[in-house]
């Protein structure tokens, strides 16, 4: 099984240390301290060293860690820092280049999941191949698209990108990231992913690239309920029908605890009967002391 990490060339991000159910990360000029349930080992640095570096620390609030709910809380500022700031993603000619606006949210997120960088690179590489091999511009669909790093990776290659999320605020955030990156013409949709895929099946729509990063639980804009365990396989069988039979790729990323790479691969092999290549693995971060923090699993398919 493959384990992939962000490139050391990415200068605007670093996992500094991890342990005791926390992680210390640098995003651009700022050091952030956040809960991390998977960091079950001891920290390599002392609390004093952590405190010396930290600009802000996330403090869990009511409801933190409850099944089906986001981890909510507040940020405790230890040093002066901006409410919003920017970082760049640029790791060389074989990688996409874009900018992201970051900010402190009440759900401990900041607007980017750094371990996804290998997926961005793969999406960019596959999109570039399609641009060279197809007579028309390839169409890429990003479902559960959040603030749009994967959308920008596909758009950086020149593809026609549709970005879909159920939350208006994060779609607006993604639009800002597109503008910061000097890009344009991404199609923005605020919609329920399952309903959109089902409509696309009925219409006979086809996409050359499909990106899925579904949460364990979620809601559509009209209150539609999403539960990963109940909905994922059904959705993938419909996605199979809208993924072009050739000159196409798919990326599935899963964060939910209990989903291993082998489980994700088995699900994909059952949902997608036609493919040239299928690979699976883990996405992880490695801190300065070599401790590996696995955060998600992926499956990648080409046709």
Secondary structure, DSSP 8 states (H G I E B T S, - for coil): -EEE---TT-TTEEEEEEETTEEEEEETTEEEEEE-TT--S--SS-HHHHHHH-SEEEEE-TTTT-TTS---EEEEESS---SEEEEEEE--TTS-EEEEEEE--TTS--S--GGGHHHHHHHHHHHHHHHHH-SS--EEEEES-TT-HHHHHHHHTT-EEEEEES-HHHHHHHHHHHHHTT----EEEES-HHHHHHHHHHHT--BSEEEE---SEEE-TT--EEEHHHHHHHHHHHHHHHB-SSS-EEEEEE-STT--HHHHHHHHHHH----SEEEEEEEEEE-TT--EEEEEEEEEEE-
